Amino acid sequence: MLQHYLPILLFFVIAILFGLLLVSLGLLIGRNIPSKDKLDQYECGFPAFSSSRMKFDVRYYLVAILFIIFDLELAFLFPWAMVIKQVGWTAMVAVFIFLALLTVGFIYEWKKGALEWE
């Protein structure tokens, strides 16, 4: 039974060794010339103008969660689309109910103004 896992173990060992080799080559060969610009904190491509502990607007988090919710519906639709001929009408109805619930949720968020930035 364990001999079936030997190729997977070998793959992991080679991947880890290859990663360590590349990182160590980069450290040995690469130039390390620190400067003020390289050691400065990087935040969104522009210089920091205030404390990094400032509070963010809740809309950033709301938009991220809404994106995850409404984008993941595609992850559920692809497998269903691949087996649509084998699953029959009950699965078709279930997917339509799923899409209807997502549409109702999207309309609710739109009406509440969660998608408005300003």
Backbone torsions as a table, in degrees:
resi	resn	phi	psi	omega
1	MET	NA	-43.4	-177.3
2	LEU	-70.0	-22.3	-179.4
3	GLN	-67.1	-19.5	177.0
4	HIS	-72.8	-24.0	-179.4
5	TYR	-90.8	-5.6	-179.0
6	LEU	-60.7	-43.7	177.6
7	PRO	-61.9	-35.7	179.2
8	ILE	-68.5	-43.5	177.4
9	LEU	-62.6	-42.6	178.5
10	LEU	-62.7	-40.4	177.3
11	PHE	-61.5	-44.4	179.0
12	PHE	-63.8	-42.1	179.7
13	VAL	-63.7	-45.2	179.2
14	ILE	-65.1	-40.5	179.6
15	ALA	-63.6	-43.0	179.8
16	ILE	-66.9	-43.6	178.9
17	LEU	-64.0	-41.4	178.3
18	PHE	-64.1	-42.6	177.2
19	GLY	-62.7	-44.6	177.9
20	LEU	-63.7	-37.9	178.2
21	LEU	-62.8	-45.5	-178.9
22	LEU	-66.6	-40.8	179.0
23	VAL	-66.0	-43.3	-179.6
24	SER	-68.2	-36.8	175.1
25	LEU	-63.5	-40.3	177.4
26	GLY	-62.9	-38.7	178.8
27	LEU	-70.6	-36.9	-178.1
28	LEU	-77.5	-42.8	-174.2
29	ILE	-88.3	-34.3	-175.4
30	GLY	-66.6	148.8	177.9
31	ARG	-83.2	137.8	178.9
32	ASN	-117.2	89.4	179.2
33	ILE	-117.6	90.6	-178.5
34	PRO	-71.0	143.9	174.4
35	SER	-138.4	173.1	-179.2
36	LYS	-62.9	-38.5	-179.6
37	ASP	-67.9	-38.3	-179.7
38	LYS	-71.9	-31.1	-178.3
39	LEU	-89.3	-5.8	-179.7
40	ASP	-74.0	152.4	179.4
41	GLN	-69.3	143.7	-179.9
42	TYR	-110.1	122.7	179.5
43	GLU	-138.0	103.8	170.8
44	CYS	60.5	23.1	173.8
45	GLY	84.1	-0.7	176.8
46	PHE	-129.9	156.5	-177.2
47	PRO	-62.4	146.8	178.3
48	ALA	-68.5	132.1	-179.2
49	PHE	-115.1	-6.0	177.4
50	SER	-153.9	-172.5	-178.2
51	SER	-66.7	145.6	176.7
52	SER	-76.7	-4.3	179.1
53	ARG	-94.5	12.2	-179.4
54	MET	-69.8	155.1	-178.1
55	LYS	-81.4	139.1	175.8
56	PHE	-94.1	153.7	176.4
57	ASP	-67.9	142.3	-176.9
58	VAL	-66.4	-17.5	-179.2
59	ARG	-65.1	-29.0	176.4
60	TYR	-60.2	-47.1	-179.3
61	TYR	-68.7	-38.5	-179.9
62	LEU	-63.8	-44.5	179.1
63	VAL	-65.0	-39.1	179.0
64	ALA	-64.1	-43.4	-180.0
65	ILE	-67.7	-40.4	177.9
66	LEU	-64.5	-38.4	176.9
67	PHE	-62.5	-43.6	-180.0
68	ILE	-63.2	-44.4	-177.8
69	ILE	-63.1	-49.5	-173.2
70	PHE	-84.9	-14.8	176.3
71	ASP	-86.1	-30.7	-179.9
72	LEU	-70.4	-15.4	177.0
73	GLU	-61.8	-31.5	177.2
74	LEU	-66.6	-34.4	178.2
75	ALA	-64.1	-28.9	177.7
76	PHE	-85.2	-22.6	-177.6
77	LEU	-83.2	-29.2	-178.3
78	PHE	-63.4	-49.4	178.0
79	PRO	-63.3	-35.8	178.9
80	TRP	-64.1	-40.0	-179.3
81	ALA	-66.7	-28.0	-179.1
82	MET	-73.1	-28.1	-176.3
83	VAL	-117.6	26.0	-174.5
84	ILE	-61.0	-34.0	-178.3
85	LYS	-74.0	-25.9	-176.6
86	GLN	-89.7	-23.3	-171.0
87	VAL	-85.7	-26.1	176.2
88	GLY	87.5	-171.5	-173.9
89	TRP	-73.7	-28.6	-179.3
90	THR	-64.7	-39.9	176.9
91	ALA	-69.3	-34.7	177.7
92	MET	-62.6	-44.4	178.9
93	VAL	-65.4	-40.0	179.3
94	ALA	-62.6	-40.3	179.2
95	VAL	-69.5	-38.1	177.3
96	PHE	-65.2	-37.0	174.9
97	ILE	-64.7	-43.0	177.7
98	PHE	-59.0	-47.4	179.4
99	LEU	-67.2	-34.0	177.8
100	ALA	-65.8	-42.0	177.4
101	LEU	-63.8	-41.0	177.1
102	LEU	-65.0	-38.6	178.4
103	THR	-65.8	-41.7	176.9
104	VAL	-61.9	-42.6	177.8
105	GLY	-64.0	-39.3	178.5
106	PHE	-65.6	-44.1	178.6
107	ILE	-63.8	-40.1	177.6
108	TYR	-59.8	-46.9	179.4
109	GLU	-65.4	-36.3	179.2
110	TRP	-66.2	-43.7	-179.8
111	LYS	-67.2	-33.7	179.0
112	LYS	-74.2	-12.9	179.0
113	GLY	86.3	17.6	-179.1
114	ALA	-70.2	-20.7	179.9
115	LEU	-92.4	-4.6	177.9
116	GLU	-83.4	129.4	-177.3
117	TRP	-88.5	-36.8	-178.4
118	GLU	-103.9	NA	NA
